[in-house]
């Protein structure tokens, strides 16, 4: 696939959500202190107010900034379609775009050296790869044997991409080359089987080599994307090559093929470093191989992939982090369901690989984790979850809620930061349902979700994360009528509360609430003996730009006498905007005295 331009839009935000337990009078929550958000406030600045291209005119001003600020995107064959999508992302305040990537694959060839697909048929993507009347594989063999008859090709790998590369993709241009055939461009790379590159490029001694054939595009999509990132003030995370999977356990990287993956990663990152190291819009890189956050993670060879790629990236692109997005499974009725404590330990293992951003999937879209408060454990699960967990309660279905898992991971992150690991915790909220009457993606049964459920996911991620991103824009935000993006554009000013703490101010008892869209708002409280609605402007104070909180998040304080609430009782705390719009998910807070 090739694409002309690539825009972006995307993210930063973070989330801060409600406290499950509010500590006694005027003492801030210990957990809140441990999970202190440290967002970056150095995003690129849009260069102009608008720009034009063959796809139309696009303003660079945000129209409806939402709490989710980053999105996964997929390439589109029509550049104007993708450009329009990225413009729409930016309209909603997106400041980060994460590219879906491609995988390195072990392949075989026929007797003429033509690449076969995994099912044994000739691969149409490589059928035109020829040099001087020979297949690209046969030509590589001929060149190696000309240097020394004892040189051999041990294994062959194929990698496809809609990017293109400069000369720094090559270590030894004497035998590595760019092959242009019609509208397709191929890159021929050679590597020792141990994954190393020979700095001398001496092929005169007999050696075994791995051949990597890259089917690329004549025009580099990443350059187009970064150009648009500079234009709009957004950061781009291109995808690194995905590791070949273990055929027996596809959720694990195949150790036999990590060495050629290391070579390809090194070459791609070296090319990025040569061309894009100083680009402000290059936020980092994304490793698409997903792992489950589980107790068994310590034996997963995928961790060595993360660690090896981290070392390469830091050597060539210092300061550019690797982003990964593992998944969670909290279900009790499957043997591999994990508790919050087990997931927190997995977070530590991932952090030790050196990756800079861990964005765990909230797993609500797949139904593997539920969105509920502790006092809702006996409630029936959302109807949309029943295809996954059946007719049951939240407490019987899950080891914990999304909030429980992010809270434990935030504590684990704080421990790793204290040990010197500069790792961020982002929340990847899944913008789909386990199934639906109208599937959104071309393949699969996952259906449309709505803004109400998305607001709920942001609330549950809470104060524990530095940023909220979402999988994914393509398909899931444009699906249905109204689409999710239309719902957000219409309802973006609705308050979202993510955290509430009992907090005194001077001599007054009160409550501090964190969240989004609090200007002109009212804090509402509901408990067994009554309700109360308090104007922030009239009785309290509002900090619209608090320090050390994600961009867009505000802090509101109002006076409230907590002695009127019986100890141990759950209180619902909400926020109402000036137009009457109420936060769709109230915070459930309990005073322990």
C-alpha positions in Angstrom: 0.0 0.0 0.0 1.2 3.5 -0.6 -0.2 6.7 0.5 0.5 10.2 -0.4 0.1 12.1 2.8 -0.5 11.2 6.3 -1.8 13.5 8.8 -2.1 13.0 12.4 -3.8 13.7 15.4 -3.6 12.5 18.6 -3.1 12.7 22.2 -1.9 13.4 25.5 -4.1 13.5 28.4 -4.0 11.5 31.1 -6.5 10.7 33.5 -7.0 10.9 37.0 -9.9 9.2 38.4 -11.8 8.8 41.5 -10.5 7.7 44.8 -12.0 4.5 46.0 -11.2 5.3 49.6 -10.9 8.9 50.9 -8.6 9.2 53.8 -9.4 11.0 57.0 -9.8 14.7 57.3 -7.3 16.9 55.3 -4.7 14.2 54.7 -4.2 13.6 51.0 -4.4 10.0 49.8 -1.2 8.1 49.9 -2.1 6.3 46.7 -2.7 9.6 45.0 0.8 10.7 46.0 2.3 7.5 44.7 0.5 7.7 41.4 1.4 11.3 40.7 1.1 12.0 37.0 4.1 13.5 35.2 2.8 14.5 31.7 5.0 16.2 29.2 4.0 19.7 28.2 6.4 20.1 25.3 4.2 19.1 22.3 5.1 20.5 18.9 3.3 23.7 18.2 1.2 24.0 15.0 3.1 26.2 12.5 0.2 27.8 10.7 -3.5 28.3 11.1 -4.4 26.3 8.1 -2.8 24.6 5.0 -4.1 23.2 1.7 -3.3 20.2 -0.4 -5.1 18.2 -3.2 -7.3 16.6 -0.5 -8.7 20.0 0.6 -8.1 22.7 3.2 -7.7 21.8 6.8 -7.5 24.1 9.7 -5.0 23.3 12.5 -7.2 24.6 15.3 -8.8 22.1 17.7 -12.6 22.2 17.7 -13.8 19.8 20.4 -10.8 18.7 22.6 -11.7 15.4 24.4 -10.0 13.6 27.3 -8.6 10.9 24.9 -5.7 12.5 23.1 -4.1 9.6 21.2 -5.3 7.1 18.7 -4.1 4.1 16.8 -4.4 4.4 13.0 -4.1 2.2 10.0 -2.9 3.2 6.6 -5.4 3.7 3.9 -4.9 3.2 0.2 -6.7 6.5 -0.5 -4.5 9.3 0.9 -7.4 11.7 1.1 -9.5 9.3 3.1 -6.7 9.0 5.7 -6.0 12.7 5.6 -9.6 13.4 6.4 -9.5 10.9 9.3 -6.4 12.5 10.8 -7.9 16.0 10.5 -10.9 14.7 12.4 -8.6 13.3 15.1 -7.0 16.7 15.4 -10.4 18.4 15.7 -11.0 16.3 18.8 -7.8 17.5 20.4 -5.6 14.5 19.4 -1.9 15.2 19.8 -0.6 11.6 19.3 -0.8 9.1 16.5 0.3 5.5 16.8 0.8 3.5 13.7 -0.3 -0.1 13.3 2.6 -2.0 11.9 3.7 -5.1 10.0 5.4 -8.4 10.9 8.7 -10.0 9.9 7.9 -13.4 8.5 10.1 -16.5 7.9 9.6 -17.7 4.3 10.7 -20.4 1.8 11.3 -20.2 -1.9 10.5 -22.3 -5.0 13.2 -23.8 -7.2 13.6 -20.4 -8.9 14.1 -18.6 -5.7 10.7 -16.9 -5.7 9.2 -16.1 -2.3 6.3 -18.3 -1.2 3.5 -17.2 1.1 2.9 -19.0 4.4 0.4 -21.3 2.7 3.0 -22.5 0.2 1.8 -20.5 -2.8 3.8 -17.9 -4.6 3.5 -14.6 -2.9 2.1 -12.0 -5.2 3.8 -9.2 -3.3 7.2 -10.5 -4.2 6.6 -12.1 -7.6 8.0 -9.0 -9.5 11.2 -8.8 -7.4 13.8 -9.5 -10.0 17.4 -8.5 -10.9 18.9 -9.2 -14.3 16.3 -11.8 -15.1 16.8 -13.6 -11.8 14.6 -13.6 -8.7 15.8 -11.4 -5.9 16.8 -14.4 -3.9 18.7 -16.0 -6.7 20.5 -12.7 -7.4 21.5 -12.4 -3.8 22.9 -16.0 -3.8 24.8 -15.2 -7.0 26.4 -12.1 -5.6 27.4 -13.8 -2.3 28.9 -16.8 -4.2 30.8 -14.4 -6.4 32.5 -12.9 -3.3 33.2 -16.5 -2.0 31.7 -19.8 -3.3 31.4 -20.9 0.3 28.9 -18.1 1.2 25.4 -19.4 1.7 21.9 -18.0 2.5 20.7 -19.8 5.6 17.1 -18.4 6.0 14.9 -16.0 4.1 12.6 -13.4 5.6 9.9 -11.2 4.1 8.8 -7.8 5.5 6.2 -5.5 4.0 5.7 -1.8 4.7 4.2 1.3 3.2 7.3 3.2 4.2 10.5 3.7 2.2 14.1 4.1 3.3 17.2 6.1 2.6 20.8 4.7 2.1 21.3 4.2 5.8 19.2 1.1 5.7 22.2 -0.6 4.2 25.3 -1.7 6.1 27.2 -3.1 3.2 25.9 -1.5 -0.1 28.3 -3.7 -2.1 25.8 -6.6 -1.7 22.7 -4.8 -0.2 20.6 -2.8 -2.6 17.4 -1.0 -3.5 15.6 -2.7 -6.3 12.9 -0.7 -8.2 10.4 -2.7 -10.2 7.5 -0.7 -11.6 5.6 0.9 -8.8 7.2 -1.3 -6.2 10.5 -0.9 -4.4 12.4 -3.7 -2.7 15.2 -3.5 -0.2 17.7 -6.4 -0.1 19.4 -6.8 3.3 21.9 -9.4 4.5 22.8 -10.3 8.1 24.8 -12.9 9.8 22.7 -15.5 11.4 23.6 -14.4 14.9 21.9 -11.0 14.2 25.2 -9.0 14.0 26.4 -6.8 11.3 30.0 -7.1 10.0 31.5 -3.6 10.2 34.2 -4.6 7.7 31.6 -5.8 5.1 34.1 -8.5 4.2 32.3 -11.2 2.2 35.5 -12.9 1.1 35.4 -15.5 3.9 32.7 -18.2 3.7 29.8 -17.4 6.0 26.1 -18.1 6.3 23.7 -15.2 6.0 20.0 -14.4 6.5 18.4 -12.7 3.6 15.7 -10.1 4.4 13.6 -8.8 1.5 11.5 -5.7 2.3 8.6 -4.9 0.0 8.3 -1.1 0.4 6.7 1.9 -1.2 8.3 4.3 -3.7 7.3 7.2 -1.5 8.0 7.2 2.2 4.7 7.4 4.2 6.6 8.2 7.5 8.1 11.3 6.1 4.7 12.5 4.9 3.3 11.7 8.3 6.0 13.6 10.2 5.6 16.6 7.9 1.9 16.6 8.9 2.9 16.1 12.5 5.0 19.3 12.4 2.2 21.1 10.7 -0.5 20.1 13.3 1.7 19.9 16.4 1.3 16.2 17.0 3.7 13.4 17.8 4.0 10.2 15.6 4.9 6.8 16.9 5.8 4.6 13.8 5.7 0.9 14.3 8.8 -1.2 14.6 8.9 -4.6 12.9 6.7 -7.2 14.6 8.5 -10.3 15.8 7.7 -13.7 14.1 5.3 -15.7 16.3 5.9 -19.0 17.9 3.8 -21.5 15.8 2.9 -23.5 18.9 2.1 -20.4 21.1 1.3 -17.5 18.8 1.1 -15.1 21.8 4.9 -15.5 22.2 7.8 -14.3 19.9 9.6 -17.2 18.2 13.2 -17.3 19.7 14.5 -18.8 16.5 13.9 -15.7 14.6 14.8 -12.9 17.0 18.3 -12.5 15.5 17.1 -11.4 12.0 14.4 -9.2 13.7 17.3 -7.5 15.6 19.1 -6.8 12.3 16.0 -5.4 10.6 15.2 -3.3 13.7 18.7 -1.9 13.8 18.6 -1.0 10.1 15.2 0.7 10.2 16.1 2.6 13.3 19.5 3.7 11.8 17.5 5.0 8.8 15.2 6.9 11.1 18.1 8.3 13.0 19.8 9.5 9.8 16.7 11.2 8.5 14.4 12.0 11.4 16.4 12.2 14.7 15.8 15.9 15.0 12.2 15.9 14.0 10.1 17.2 16.8 7.1 15.3 15.6 8.8 11.9 16.0 7.6 11.1 19.5 9.1 7.6 19.7 8.4 4.2 18.2 5.8 1.5 18.8 6.4 -2.2 19.2 3.1 -3.9 18.1 3.7 -7.4 19.6 1.1 -7.7 22.4 1.6 -9.8 25.5 -0.7 -10.6 28.3 0.2 -9.1 31.7 0.4 -12.3 33.6 2.5 -14.2 36.2 4.0 -16.3 33.3 5.4 -13.2 31.6 8.9 -13.8 33.0 9.4 -16.7 30.7 8.1 -15.0 27.6 10.8 -14.5 25.0 9.0 -11.4 23.8 10.6 -9.5 26.7 14.0 -10.0 25.1 12.5 -8.4 21.9 11.5 -5.4 23.9 14.8 -5.1 25.6 16.9 -5.6 22.4 14.9 -3.0 20.5 15.1 -0.6 23.4 18.9 -0.8 23.4 18.9 -0.1 19.6 16.5 2.8 19.8 18.4 4.4 22.7 21.7 4.1 20.8 20.4 5.7 17.7 17.4 7.8 18.9 18.2 8.8 22.5 15.2 10.2 24.3 12.7 8.6 21.9 10.8 5.9 24.0 9.4 2.6 22.9 5.7 2.3 23.4 4.0 -1.1 24.0 0.4 -1.9 24.7 -0.1 -5.2 26.6 -3.5 -6.6 27.5 -5.2 -7.7 30.7 -7.6 -10.5 31.4 -9.5 -10.3 34.8 -11.9 -13.1 34.2 -12.3 -15.6 37.0 -13.7 -18.4 34.9 -10.6 -18.9 32.7 -7.4 -20.4 33.9 -5.3 -17.5 32.7 -7.3 -14.7 34.4 -5.0 -12.5 36.5 -5.5 -10.5 39.7 -4.5 -6.8 40.0 -1.4 -7.8 42.0 -0.3 -10.2 39.3 -0.7 -7.6 36.6 1.3 -5.1 38.7 4.2 -7.6 38.9 4.0 -8.0 35.1 4.2 -4.2 34.7 7.5 -4.3 36.6 8.9 -7.0 34.3 7.9 -4.9 31.3 9.5 -1.8 32.8 12.7 -3.6 33.3 13.1 -4.1 29.6 13.7 -0.4 29.2 10.5 0.5 27.3 9.5 4.1 28.0 5.7 3.9 27.7 3.5 1.0 28.8 -0.1 1.6 27.7 -2.1 -1.4 28.9 -5.4 -2.1 27.1 -8.2 -1.5 29.5 -9.7 -4.7 27.9 -13.3 -3.6 28.3 -13.9 -3.7 24.6 -13.0 -7.4 24.5 -15.0 -8.1 27.8 -11.9 -9.3 29.6 -12.2 -6.6 32.3 -15.2 -4.8 33.6 -15.9 -1.2 34.6 -17.5 -1.1 38.0 -17.0 0.2 41.6 -16.4 -1.9 44.7 -20.0 -1.3 45.8 -21.3 -2.7 42.5 -19.7 -6.1 42.7 -23.1 -7.7 43.3 -24.6 -5.9 40.3 -25.4 -7.7 37.0 -22.8 -7.1 34.3 -23.5 -4.8 31.4 -25.6 -6.6 28.8 -22.8 -6.0 26.3 -20.5 -8.1 28.4 -22.7 -11.1 28.6 -21.5 -12.7 25.3 -18.1 -13.0 27.0 -18.9 -13.7 30.7 -22.5 -14.8 30.6 -25.4 -13.9 33.0 -23.5 -13.1 36.1 -22.4 -10.3 38.5 -19.3 -8.3 38.3 -17.9 -9.8 41.4 -18.4 -13.4 40.1 -17.1 -12.5 36.7 -13.9 -10.6 37.4 -11.0 -10.5 39.9 -11.2 -6.7 39.8 -12.3 -3.7 37.9 -10.3 -1.6 35.4 -9.7 0.9 38.2 -8.2 -1.7 40.5 -5.7 -2.7 37.8 -4.6 0.8 36.9 -4.3 1.7 40.6 -2.0 -1.3 41.2 0.1 -0.6 38.1 0.4 3.0 39.1 1.9 1.9 42.4 4.2 -0.5 40.5 5.3 2.3 38.2 6.2 4.5 41.2 8.4 1.8 42.5 10.1 1.4 39.1 10.7 5.1 38.8 12.3 5.1 42.2 14.7 2.4 40.9 15.7 4.6 38.0 13.3 3.3 35.2 11.8 6.3 33.4 8.5 4.6 32.4 5.1 6.2 31.9 1.8 4.5 32.4 -0.8 5.3 29.8 -4.4 3.9 29.5 -5.4 2.4 26.2 -9.2 2.5 26.3 -10.8 0.2 23.7 -13.4 2.0 21.6 -15.5 -1.0 20.7 -17.8 -3.7 22.2 -17.3 -7.5 22.3 -20.0 -7.8 19.6 -22.7 -5.8 18.0 -25.5 -5.8 15.5 -23.3 -3.8 13.2 -19.7 -4.9 13.2 -17.4 -1.9 12.8 -14.3 -3.6 11.4 -14.1 -5.3 8.0 -13.2 -8.5 9.8 -14.5 -9.7 13.1 -17.7 -9.1 15.1 -16.7 -6.2 17.4 -19.3 -3.6 17.4 -19.8 0.1 18.0 -19.5 1.6 21.5 -20.8 5.1 22.6 -19.4 8.2 24.3 -21.1 7.4 27.6 -19.2 4.1 27.9 -16.0 5.9 26.7 -16.4 8.5 29.4 -16.8 5.7 31.9 -13.6 4.1 30.8 -11.7 7.5 31.2 -13.2 7.8 34.7 -12.0 4.4 35.7 -8.5 4.9 34.4 -8.6 7.8 36.8 -5.7 9.7 38.3 -3.5 6.7 37.9 -2.2 7.3 34.3 -0.2 10.0 32.6 -2.2 9.9 29.3 -5.3 8.3 27.7 -5.1 6.8 24.2 -7.5 4.7 22.3 -7.5 1.7 20.0 -8.5 2.6 17.4 -9.6 5.4 15.2 -9.9 3.6 11.9 -13.3 1.9 11.8 -14.4 2.2 15.4 -14.7 6.0 15.6 -16.4 6.3 12.2 -18.8 3.4 12.6 -22.6 3.7 12.9 -25.0 6.6 13.0 -24.2 8.6 14.9 -20.6 7.7 14.8 -18.5 7.8 18.0 -16.6 10.8 16.6 -19.8 12.6 16.0 -21.0 11.8 19.5 -17.8 13.3 21.0 -18.0 16.4 18.8 -21.5 17.0 20.0 -21.0 16.2 23.7 -17.3 17.1 24.3 -18.0 19.8 26.9 -19.7 17.3 29.3 -17.7 17.1 32.6 -15.7 14.0 33.3 -14.8 13.5 37.0 -11.9 11.1 37.6 -10.9 11.5 41.2 -12.3 12.9 44.5 -10.5 13.3 47.8 -11.6 14.6 51.2 -9.5 17.8 51.5 -9.7 20.7 54.0 -9.0 24.3 53.0 -8.1 26.7 55.7 -10.6 25.8 58.5 -13.2 24.3 56.2 -13.8 20.6 55.5 -14.3 19.9 51.9 -13.8 17.7 48.8 -11.4 18.1 45.9 -12.4 16.7 42.6 -10.2 16.3 39.5 -11.4 15.9 35.9 -12.3 17.7 32.7 -14.6 20.5 31.7 -15.1 22.0 35.2 -15.4 25.6 34.2 -18.7 27.1 35.6 -19.5 23.7 37.2 -21.3 22.4 40.3 -20.1 19.5 42.4 -23.0 17.1 43.4 -23.0 14.7 46.3 -25.5 11.9 47.1 -25.6 9.7 50.2 -28.2 7.9 52.1 -29.3 10.9 54.2 -29.4 13.5 51.4 -28.0 15.3 48.4 -26.1 18.5 47.9 -25.2 20.6 44.9 -22.4 23.2 45.4 -21.3 25.9 43.0 -17.5 25.8 42.4 -17.5 29.5 41.4 -19.8 30.6 44.2 -18.5 28.6 47.2 -15.2 27.0 46.2 -12.2 27.5 43.8 -11.1 26.1 40.5 -7.6 25.6 39.1 -7.9 25.3 35.3 -4.2 24.6 34.8 -2.9 22.6 37.8 0.8 21.5 37.9 1.8 17.9 37.5 -1.5 16.8 36.0 -2.3 15.8 32.4 -3.1 18.5 29.9 -6.8 19.5 30.0 -7.4 18.3 33.5 -8.7 20.7 36.2 -9.0 20.7 40.0 -12.1 21.9 41.8 -12.6 22.3 45.5 -15.9 22.9 47.4 -16.7 23.0 51.1 -18.5 20.0 52.5 -19.1 18.7 56.1 -18.2 15.0 56.0 -19.4 14.4 59.5 -23.0 14.3 58.1 -22.1 11.1 56.2 -22.0 7.9 58.3 -18.5 6.3 58.4 -18.0 3.6 55.8 -20.9 4.7 53.6 -20.4 5.1 49.8 -21.0 8.6 48.5 -21.6 9.4 44.8 -19.8 12.5 43.7 -20.6 14.0 40.3 -20.0 17.2 38.4 -22.6 19.2 36.5 -21.7 21.8 33.9 -23.2 25.2 33.4 -25.6 24.0 30.8 -26.8 21.1 33.0 -24.8 18.4 31.5 -23.7 15.9 34.2 -20.8 13.6 34.2 -22.1 10.3 33.0 -20.2 8.3 35.6 -20.3 9.6 39.2 -17.4 8.8 41.5 -18.0 6.3 44.3 -16.2 7.5 47.4 -16.1 6.1 50.9 -14.8 7.7 54.1 -13.0 5.4 56.5 -12.6 6.7 60.0 
